Amino acid sequence: MPTPSKTWLDDLPRDRLIAEFSTWSANLMGLADDLGRVERHVDVLHVDVADGHFAPAMLFFPDLVAGIRKVSAKPIHVHLMVADAVVLSQIEQFADAGADLISLHVENESVADAALDLIEKRGLVAGMVLRVETPVERIRPYVKRLGFVTLLGTAIGVKGQGLDEKAGDRLKEAAAIIAGSGATHRIVLAADGGIREHTVPLLRAAGAETVVLGSLAFNAPSLDERMAWLHAL
């Protein structure tokens, strides 16, 4: 079974945007083929998980991650959008399935410390995500335990929305918290939601090290040209 190197987080590019591809925008009827098509451009594969309660969507399940793990050695980032009551069980299931990075929400605060303990115990990288309406300051108590901090730029679990006007300022605030945390390991700052050709340069300028690419990548007329543009930002 293909797996990324144990140093995959440190090995992610530092001189360009990290390319994080969201499987939600792939051709799900031919997922293996579509992942093969984009493989050489991918730095991280992003898998959204939503329970229909914490977020309105219902997405994806551990068996899908296990299937992706069989065909790709790219790091798999599982983004949990689930109620507090199932966070710990979901972490166990997705760890077993082959995830490399699991992000819960800072809004899962009742189980956040236990969840981060479990992710560490399973030998995975931990991440946290903030809803667009959640104050960025709430990440501060957790940031030294994280490898990824992701800020949503749109309402959770809904495709096709415009980027919130405060997204850039929120990224700058998060970058300052990370810089001031005293962490000695790498913490990647990510933007998710509202990722369009006209918004990516703004997010990059505000400090995003990766943006979660959906249709911008999978539906690009020329993926080679789209990725060359992305890498030049």
N, C-alpha and C positions, 0 to 999 in steps of 0.2 A: 504493500500500500504506500503510495507516494506521500511524503510529508515534508514540510519545510525544515530548514536547518534550525537548530536550537537558538541561534542568534538572529533569527529572522527580523526581530524588531529593530535591533541596532543596524542591521544590514539594509533596511529600507532607505531609499534615496534621500539625501539631504540637500542636494543641489537643484532639485526640481520638485514639482508637485508629485506626491505619491499617487499612483493610479489605483483607486479603490472602486471596483466594479460591483454594482448591485445586481444580484441574480433576479431581483423582482422585475427588471426590465429586459431580461434575456428571453429568448424563445423557449418557453417552458415545455412546448411539445417536442422540442429537439434540443434539450438543454445540454447534453454532452457535446453535441456538434457545435452549438453556439459558444460554449465555453472553450472548446478547442480553437474556434475561429479567433477569439480574442486573447487567448492564453499568453502570447508573447508580449502583449501590452499590459498585462495585469501585474500589479504589485501585491494587492490584497483582494480577496473575494469577500463581498459583504452579503450576509444573509439576514433578512429581517424576519423576526418572529413576533407575531401579534395574536392576542387571545380573544379579540372581540370585546374586551372589557376595558383594559387599560388603554387600548387604541381601538378605533372602529373596525379596522381591517382584521382578517383572519389569515395569517401567514405563518411561516413555513414550518416544517416539522423535522425532527432529528433524522429520520430516514433520508431526507433530501440531503442533509449535510453528509451523512455517511456515504451516499452515492457520489457526491462531489469529491469527497476525500479519495475515492477509488480512482478518479480520473485526473486529479490535479494535485500538484505539490505546492500550490500557492497557499499562503496563510489564509485561513478562513476566520472572518470576523462575524460572530453571531451577535446581533443587536436584539436584545430581549425587550419587548414592549408588552409586559405581562403583569398581572396583579401580584401584589406582595405574597399572597398565599402560595403561589406556585413558582416563585423565583428560584428557590433552592432546588426543587426537583427538576426544573428546566435546566439549570446549570449542570446537574449531574447527567441528564440525558444528552445534552449537546456536547459535554466533555467526552462522554462515551462514544458519541458519533464522530468525533474527530476535529472539533473546533480547536483553534489555536488562541483565539482572543474572544472573550465573552464580555459584552457591555450590558450592564443593567442601567436603569434610570436613577438619577439622584432622587427622583420623587419616590422611589422604592425605599424610603429612608427607614422604615420600620425593620427591614431585613438587610439593609445595606452592609453593615459590618459583618454579619454572618455570611452574606453572599461573597464579599471580598475575601474572607477567610477561606471559604470553600474553593473559590477560583484559585487561590494561592496553593491550597492543599492539592488540587488536581494538577498543579504544575503549568497552569495557563496564564496568559497575560490578561489582566483585568482592565476594563474600560468603564466609563460612565458617560451617559448621554443626558442632556438637559432639554426639556421642552422649550419651545420658543418663548413661553410666558414665564418661565422659571428664572428667578434672579441668578445671575452667574455666580455670585458670591457663595451660593450653596455648595459649590464644588470644592471650596477651600479645605474643609476637614478631611476630604478623601484623596486629594490630588496626589500626595506622595505615594499612594498605594497603586496608582494607575499607570498604564502604558499608553492609553488613548483617552482623550477627552473630546467628545463629539457634541457640537451645538446644532440643534435643529433650527433651520431657518424658515420653516413652515409648520402649520398645524400637524400634529402627529398622525402618521398612518394614512395620509390622503395624498394621492398623486396630483400633479398638474397645477400646484399653487404657485403664486408669485412669492419672491423672497421678501421676508419681513424687512422693513426699512432700518431696523436696529441691528440687523445681523452683523454688520461690520464692527460696530462699536462693541457688541457682545464678544466677538472674537478677540478684539484687542484687550478687553477686560480679562478674558480667560487666559490669554497669553501672558499677561502681567502676573496673574496668580500662579501660573506654572513656573515662570521665571523666578518668582519670589519664594517658591516652596522649599527650596533647599534640596530638592531631589537630585540624586547623583546618577539616576538612570534616565533613559530617554522617555519623554512623554510627548506623544504626537497629538497635535491639535487638528481636529477634523471638522468639516462643515457638511451637513446633510440636509437636503431639501432645498428646492428652488434653484437647483444647479442648471444654469443655462449659459449659453455662449456669452451673454452680456453680463452675467453675474459672477462668473468664475474669476475674472481679473480683479473684481472688487474684493472677493473673499480672500484671494491670494494676497492682495495688498494689505489686508487686515490681519494677516498672520496665519491663515489656514495652511497646513502642511499637506493636507489631502482633502479632496472633495469626493463625496460618494456619487459616482457616475452612473446614471441610469440611461435614459434614452439618448442623452448627449453622446454617449459612446456607442451603445448597441445599435442605434438607428442612424449613426453618422454615414453620410454618403461615401466618405472615404475614411476609414478608421485610422489608416496611417497618417493622413493629413491632420485629422482631429487630434491625434496624440502628439504629433510634432508641435502643433499649436499649443497644446496643454503644457508640454515640457518646456516650452520657451517662455512661459509666464514667470 
